[in-house]
Amino acid sequence: MKRLARKTLCFSRSVELHERVIV
């Protein structure tokens, strides 16, 4: 559970970062 949550959090962060860079 913790591992999955951690992975999801990192994924969300990377996506947000990419969106910021693109925009």
C-alpha positions, 0 to 999 in steps of 0.5 A: 500500500505504502509503496503504491501510494509513494509511486503514485505521489512521485508520478503525480509530481512528475506530471505536474512538473511536466505540465508546468514546463510545457505551459 
